[in-house]
Amino acid sequence: MQGWVTLGISISALLLSATTAYFANFLEIDDLRVMTSADPSNAFVDPVSALPGKWQVVFINGGTRPIAVVSVDASVGEAPGGSNKQCGYDFIPTDTAGFVVREKEIVRKEIALKPSEEPPKTGEGLVTSNHNLLLPREALGLEGNLCLSVSLATVSKVVTTNINLMHFKVTQNGTLEVDVMASANMQKSPQVIWHSKKLIFQSD
């Protein structure tokens, strides 16, 4: 009887070792997730026209390989409907330089919109020196999303993906309604912004 127990333990150990070797040496997983929230010190200066422009962003690499965040830009655009996750094509630079999130690592970044040195065009928004994004007061009914556009480089490819920060709406009476879609206290789990899984001998 003791011999069977010993054999069972040996087989279990062999299976565990083989499984560990498979995940460690043969399976490549890229998995980058984020949690975000607006910086509490970057509160609304003017609730009619200002969106927060400074964000705390936590990058979580749950994969087996490092992922480089090459660049981070903000984007804002019209997106009617609170469930519309589409991001805009009007890009705003941020103050964040590129960095690497190593496998199984968590990296926290404070990302702020950079104020434009160009004067705003009539009717357009403006990023101010205190990192707020201003919306034109006359934009009644305007509804859209504020996102981060992130360029990622893995060992095998380069991709661009979006992080949804908030949905906003300027009501007909001129007040600003904000739904912070990606804040840590509103989402149940981190946003998955890039995921890929393949065996090492498979091509992309």
C-alpha positions in Angstrom: 0.0 0.0 0.0 2.8 2.4 0.9 4.4 1.8 -2.5 1.2 2.9 -4.3 1.1 6.1 -2.2 4.7 6.8 -3.0 4.0 6.2 -6.7 1.0 8.5 -6.6 3.0 11.3 -5.0 5.7 10.8 -7.6 3.3 11.0 -10.5 1.6 14.1 -9.1 5.0 15.8 -8.7 5.9 14.9 -12.2 2.6 16.3 -13.6 3.1 19.5 -11.6 6.7 19.8 -12.8 5.6 19.3 -16.4 2.7 21.8 -16.1 5.1 24.4 -14.6 7.6 23.8 -17.4 4.9 24.2 -20.0 3.7 27.6 -18.7 7.3 28.8 -18.1 8.9 27.7 -21.3 6.4 27.0 -24.0 3.4 29.3 -23.5 3.8 33.1 -24.1 1.2 35.3 -22.5 0.9 39.0 -22.9 -1.6 40.5 -20.5 -1.7 44.1 -19.5 -4.5 45.6 -17.4 -5.1 49.0 -15.9 -7.0 50.6 -13.0 -7.5 54.4 -13.2 -9.0 57.2 -11.1 -9.0 61.0 -11.3 -6.5 62.7 -9.1 -8.6 64.0 -6.1 -6.5 67.1 -6.0 -7.4 67.8 -9.6 -11.1 68.5 -8.8 -13.5 70.4 -11.0 -12.6 74.1 -11.0 -15.7 75.0 -12.9 -18.3 72.2 -13.0 -19.9 73.7 -16.0 -16.9 73.4 -18.3 -13.9 71.6 -16.8 -13.0 67.9 -16.9 -10.2 66.5 -14.8 -6.9 66.2 -16.7 -4.7 64.4 -14.1 -5.1 60.7 -13.5 -3.7 58.0 -11.4 -3.1 54.9 -13.6 -2.0 51.5 -12.3 -0.5 49.1 -15.0 -0.7 45.4 -14.1 1.3 42.9 -16.2 -0.2 39.5 -15.6 1.7 37.9 -18.5 5.0 36.0 -18.8 6.9 38.7 -20.8 7.7 42.4 -20.3 5.6 45.0 -22.1 6.9 48.4 -23.1 4.5 51.4 -22.9 6.0 53.5 -25.7 3.7 56.5 -25.5 0.5 57.7 -23.8 -1.7 60.4 -25.3 -5.2 61.5 -24.3 -8.0 61.5 -26.8 -11.4 63.2 -26.6 -14.4 62.9 -28.9 -18.1 62.8 -29.3 -19.7 59.5 -28.2 -23.5 59.7 -27.7 -24.9 57.2 -25.2 -23.4 56.3 -21.8 -22.5 52.8 -22.9 -20.6 54.0 -26.0 -17.0 53.2 -25.3 -15.7 54.7 -28.6 -12.7 57.1 -28.2 -12.1 60.3 -30.1 -9.6 61.4 -32.7 -8.6 64.7 -31.1 -5.4 63.9 -29.4 -3.8 65.7 -26.5 -0.2 65.0 -25.3 0.5 63.9 -21.7 3.6 64.4 -19.5 4.3 60.6 -19.4 7.5 59.2 -21.0 7.8 55.6 -22.1 8.4 52.9 -19.5 8.5 49.1 -19.2 6.2 46.9 -17.1 8.0 43.7 -16.5 6.3 40.3 -16.1 4.2 40.0 -13.0 4.9 43.7 -12.1 2.6 46.5 -11.1 3.6 50.0 -12.0 1.8 53.2 -10.9 1.9 56.4 -12.9 0.4 59.8 -12.5 -0.6 61.0 -16.0 -1.4 64.6 -16.7 -2.6 66.3 -19.8 -0.1 68.8 -21.1 -1.3 72.4 -21.7 -1.2 73.4 -25.3 1.1 76.3 -26.3 -1.2 77.1 -29.2 -4.2 79.4 -28.6 -7.5 77.5 -28.8 -9.6 77.8 -31.9 -13.1 79.3 -31.6 -15.5 76.8 -30.0 -12.8 74.2 -29.2 -11.7 73.0 -25.8 -8.4 74.0 -24.1 -6.1 72.2 -21.8 -5.2 74.7 -19.1 -2.0 75.0 -17.0 -3.6 73.2 -14.1 -4.2 70.2 -16.3 -7.9 70.6 -16.8 -9.7 70.0 -20.1 -12.2 72.8 -20.8 -15.3 72.3 -22.9 -16.9 75.3 -24.6 -19.9 76.6 -22.6 -22.0 76.8 -25.8 -21.6 73.0 -26.4 -25.1 72.2 -24.9 -26.0 68.6 -25.5 -22.4 67.6 -26.3 -21.7 64.0 -25.2 -18.4 62.2 -25.4 -15.6 60.2 -23.9 -12.2 61.0 -22.5 -9.6 58.2 -23.1 -5.9 57.5 -23.1 -4.4 56.2 -26.3 -1.5 53.9 -25.4 1.1 52.5 -27.8 2.5 49.1 -26.5 5.5 47.1 -27.7 5.7 43.4 -26.9 8.5 41.1 -27.8 6.8 40.3 -31.1 4.5 43.2 -32.1 3.5 46.8 -31.6 -0.1 47.7 -30.9 -2.2 50.8 -30.0 -5.0 50.4 -27.5 -7.4 52.7 -25.5 -8.1 53.2 -21.8 -11.6 54.6 -21.2 -11.4 57.2 -18.5 -14.8 58.9 -18.4 -18.0 59.6 -20.3 -19.3 63.2 -20.1 -22.3 65.2 -21.2 -23.1 68.9 -21.2 -26.8 69.1 -20.4 -29.2 71.6 -21.9 -29.1 73.8 -18.8 -25.3 74.0 -19.1 -24.2 71.6 -16.3 -21.7 68.9 -16.8 -22.6 65.2 -16.1 -19.6 62.9 -15.6 -19.5 59.1 -15.5 -16.0 58.0 -14.5 -16.2 54.6 -16.3 -12.7 53.5 -15.3 -12.3 54.7 -11.7 -11.1 52.2 -9.1 -14.3 52.6 -7.0 -16.7 52.0 -9.9 -15.2 49.1 -11.9 -15.3 45.6 -10.6 -12.0 44.5 -12.2 -9.1 46.1 -14.1 -9.6 47.0 -17.8 -7.8 44.6 -20.1 -6.0 46.7 -22.6 -3.9 44.0 -24.3 -4.1 40.2 -24.1 -2.4 37.6 -26.3 -1.6 33.9 -25.7 0.3 31.5 -27.9 2.8 28.7 -27.9 6.4 29.7 -28.6 6.4 27.8 -32.0 3.3 29.6 -33.2 3.6 32.6 -35.5 1.7 35.8 -34.7 
